[in-house]
Amino acid sequence: MKEDPLKTGFADRLSAQAEARKALVAKLKPKPTIQAVDLESREVIRERELAAVRQARADAKEAARQAAAAAELAALEAKRGDRKERKALTKAEQKAKRDAKYAARKAKSR
């Protein structure tokens, strides 16, 4: 008998079919799943990142609050300084008036 170059004999077709079926079954077999440890570590990593973001936001909020408080304090100090300056000027004007009255009285009595 002459050998078939395409191997289309009955036995060859049966073995090819069996190999194809094995390959199909192997392809459909379930793959190994992700370990639960990996999922937990992902959750832990995510929680850690969330905590870091929350902390950064809280720090920024606190810094903004402190800056606002410092600005408010500076404005209050500026107002106090203006008021003190006005009072000092008023006091100086009143003293000058008193001195002028006193000087006028002294000048009259002589």
C-alpha positions in Angstrom: 0.0 0.0 0.0 1.0 3.5 -0.7 1.3 6.0 2.1 -1.2 8.8 2.1 0.7 12.2 2.4 -2.4 13.9 3.8 -3.1 11.1 6.4 -6.7 10.9 5.6 -7.1 7.3 6.7 -9.9 6.3 9.0 -7.6 5.7 12.0 -5.8 9.0 11.4 -9.1 10.8 11.3 -10.2 9.2 14.5 -7.0 10.1 16.3 -7.1 13.7 15.0 -10.7 13.9 16.2 -9.7 12.6 19.6 -6.9 15.1 19.8 -9.2 17.9 18.8 -11.7 16.9 21.4 -9.0 16.8 24.1 -7.8 20.2 23.1 -11.4 21.6 23.2 -12.0 20.1 26.7 -8.6 21.5 27.9 -9.6 24.9 26.6 -12.9 24.8 28.4 -11.5 23.7 31.7 -11.8 26.4 34.4 -8.7 28.3 35.0 -7.2 28.6 38.6 -8.8 31.5 40.4 -7.2 34.4 42.2 -6.2 33.6 45.7 -8.2 35.2 48.5 -5.0 36.5 49.9 -4.5 38.6 46.8 -8.0 40.1 47.1 -7.4 40.9 50.8 -4.1 42.6 50.0 -5.7 44.7 47.3 -8.4 45.7 49.8 -5.8 46.6 52.4 -3.8 48.6 49.8 -6.9 50.4 48.7 -7.8 51.2 52.4 -4.3 52.5 53.0 -4.5 54.7 49.9 -7.9 56.0 51.0 -6.6 56.7 54.5 -3.6 58.6 53.0 -6.0 60.7 50.8 -8.3 61.4 53.7 -5.4 62.5 55.9 -4.0 64.8 53.2 -7.4 66.4 52.8 -7.8 66.8 56.5 -4.3 68.4 56.7 -5.1 70.8 53.8 -8.4 71.7 55.5 -6.6 72.3 58.8 -4.0 74.5 57.1 -6.7 76.5 55.4 -8.5 77.0 58.7 -5.3 78.1 60.4 -4.5 80.5 57.5 -8.0 82.0 57.8 -7.6 82.3 61.6 -4.2 84.0 61.1 -5.7 86.4 58.5 -8.6 87.2 60.9 -6.2 87.8 63.7 -4.0 90.1 61.5 -7.1 92.1 60.5 -8.1 92.4 64.1 -4.6 93.6 65.1 -4.7 96.1 62.2 -8.0 97.5 63.5 -6.7 97.7 67.0 -3.6 99.5 65.8 -5.8 102.0 63.9 -7.9 102.6 66.9 -4.9 103.1 69.2 -3.5 105.6 66.7 -6.8 107.5 66.5 -7.0 107.6 70.3 -3.4 108.8 70.6 -4.1 111.6 68.1 -7.3 112.5 69.9 -5.5 112.5 73.2 -2.7 114.7 71.8 -5.3 117.1 70.4 -7.1 117.4 73.7 -3.8 118.0 75.5 -2.9 120.7 73.0 -6.3 122.3 73.6 -5.8 122.2 77.4 -2.3 123.6 77.1 -3.6 126.4 74.9 -6.4 127.2 77.4 -3.9 127.1 80.3 -1.4 129.3 78.4 -4.2 131.7 77.5 -5.3 131.9 81.2 -1.7 132.4 82.3 -1.3 135.2 79.7 -4.4 137.0 80.9 -3.5 136.9 84.5 -0.1 138.6 84.0 
